Each structure stands twice: as structure tokens, then as C-alpha cells.
Amino acid sequence: MVAVPERKSLLRAVIGVVSLLASLIVIPIGFVLLISHAQGGNTARTLARPLGVLMAGGGLLAFGIAMLIWELSVRYDIRR
């Protein structure tokens, strides 16, 4: 099977950077919600929102890093 070289994509880089920047906004919001939860009531229902926001921030961070690694490996022809 013949390997087809991938092309550089500005869209991949932009999506990666935007995802990283969004995670830098979402993660502190999750920590603020978690701190406000610690000062208030301690029920599992109220804990779901801060943890969900933190998970979303972590997902954005991981996705952004993966997209940038993918784009840089294609751009500079770095293979395994």
C-alpha cells in the first residue's frame, strides 16, 4: 500500500490554539466553582457542575495539545 503524504493545515493549527486558549479560560472557572462548592453545601448534585466544567477544560486541553502535535508532526515531517 502506498503512503499518501498528509498536507499542512492551517485549520488544524487554529483549532488547536483556540482549544488551548478555551481550556485556559474554562479550567479556572471550574476551580472557582469547586471552591464555592466547598464553602457551601456538600451534596453530590452540586458537585457535578464543578467537576463537569473541570472535565470539559481538561478535554479541551488534551484536544488542543493533540491537534498541535499532529499539525507540527505533519508540517515538519516528523514520523515515528
C-alpha positions in Angstrom: 0.0 0.0 0.0 1.4 3.4 -0.9 1.5 6.0 1.8 -0.1 9.3 0.8 1.7 12.3 2.5 -0.6 14.5 4.5 -0.8 18.2 3.8 -0.3 21.1 6.1 -3.5 22.5 7.5 -3.9 26.0 9.0 -7.3 24.9 10.2 -5.8 22.2 12.4 -3.4 24.7 14.0 -6.1 27.3 14.6 -8.4 24.7 16.1 -5.6 23.6 18.4 -4.7 27.1 19.6 -8.4 28.1 20.1 -8.9 24.9 22.1 -5.9 25.6 24.3 -7.0 29.2 24.9 -10.5 28.0 25.7 -9.1 25.5 28.2 -7.2 28.3 29.9 -10.5 30.0 30.5 -12.6 27.0 31.4 -10.3 25.4 33.9 -10.0 28.4 36.3 -13.8 28.8 36.1 -14.1 25.1 37.2 -11.8 25.7 40.1 -13.8 28.8 41.2 -16.9 26.7 41.1 -15.2 24.0 43.1 -14.1 26.4 45.8 -17.6 28.0 46.0 -19.0 24.4 46.3 -16.6 23.7 49.2 -17.9 26.7 51.1 -21.5 25.8 50.5 -23.4 22.6 50.7 -21.7 19.2 50.1 -24.2 17.3 48.0 -23.3 15.1 45.0 -25.7 17.0 42.8 -24.0 20.3 43.4 -20.6 18.8 42.9 -21.4 17.6 39.4 -21.3 21.0 37.9 -17.8 22.0 39.0 -16.4 18.6 38.1 -18.1 18.7 34.7 -16.6 22.1 34.0 -13.1 20.8 35.0 -13.5 17.7 32.8 -14.5 19.9 29.9 -11.5 22.1 30.5 -9.2 19.0 30.6 -10.8 17.7 27.4 -10.2 21.0 25.6 -6.6 21.0 26.8 -5.9 17.4 25.7 -7.6 18.0 22.3 -5.7 21.2 21.7 -2.3 19.6 22.5 -3.1 16.6 20.3 -4.1 18.9 17.4 -0.9 20.9 17.7 1.3 17.8 17.9 -0.5 16.4 14.8 0.0 19.6 12.9 3.6 20.1 13.8 4.4 16.5 13.0 2.9 16.9 9.5 4.4 20.3 9.0 8.0 19.3 9.9 7.7 15.7 8.6 8.3 14.1 11.9 7.4 10.4 11.8 7.6 7.7 14.5 
